Amino acid sequence: MQIDVGDLRARSVEFTATELVVTLADGRSITTPLDWYPLLKAASSAQRSNFEVMAMGIHWPDIDEDLSIAGMLKGRRAV
């Protein structure tokens, strides 16, 4: 049996002092600790704001970081 997870495209990406917040196209938000993503945590505001929304994730070209929405939903930390 396959579960319909809905639209996993990111609509917006925001950062708080301690969290990454991704809002999906269908209105859901995923909030994860910024500690899970060392490259993003160490990045400057300019580097964090330069991202590309991909079909199933987000890419930050300045720091060569890629996060999948499915991985975020599963609670996967960056390696």
C-alpha positions in Angstrom: 0.0 0.0 0.0 1.3 3.4 -0.9 0.5 6.5 1.1 -0.4 9.7 -0.7 1.9 12.4 0.9 0.5 15.3 -1.1 2.4 18.0 -2.9 6.0 18.0 -1.6 7.2 21.1 -3.4 8.6 23.9 -1.2 6.8 27.2 -1.5 8.9 29.1 1.0 12.1 28.7 3.1 12.7 30.7 6.3 15.2 30.6 9.1 14.8 31.4 12.8 17.8 31.6 15.1 17.5 27.9 15.7 15.2 26.4 13.1 14.7 25.8 9.4 11.0 26.3 8.4 9.9 25.1 5.0 6.3 25.7 3.8 5.0 23.3 1.2 2.9 24.1 -1.8 -0.1 22.6 -0.1 0.3 24.8 3.0 1.9 22.4 5.4 5.0 23.6 7.2 8.0 21.5 8.3 10.1 22.9 11.1 13.5 21.2 11.9 16.4 22.2 14.2 19.1 24.1 12.4 21.6 22.0 14.3 20.6 19.1 12.0 22.2 20.9 9.1 25.7 22.1 10.0 26.4 23.7 6.6 23.2 25.8 6.8 23.9 26.6 10.4 27.4 27.9 9.5 26.2 29.7 6.4 25.7 33.5 6.2 22.3 35.0 5.8 23.1 35.8 2.1 24.1 32.1 1.5 21.0 30.9 3.2 18.7 33.2 1.2 20.3 32.0 -2.1 18.4 28.7 -2.6 16.7 26.9 -5.5 13.5 25.0 -5.1 13.8 21.6 -6.9 11.1 19.1 -7.7 11.4 17.3 -4.4 13.8 19.4 -2.4 15.9 22.5 -1.9 19.4 23.3 -3.1 21.7 26.0 -1.7 24.4 26.4 -4.5 26.7 28.7 -2.4 27.3 26.0 0.1 26.5 22.9 -2.0 23.8 21.7 0.3 20.7 19.7 -0.8 17.8 18.7 1.4 14.9 16.5 0.2 11.5 17.3 1.5 10.9 13.5 2.1 14.0 13.3 4.2 12.9 16.3 6.3 9.5 14.6 6.8 11.3 11.4 7.9 13.5 13.3 10.4 16.8 12.8 8.5 19.7 14.9 9.5 22.3 16.1 7.0 25.4 14.0 6.9 
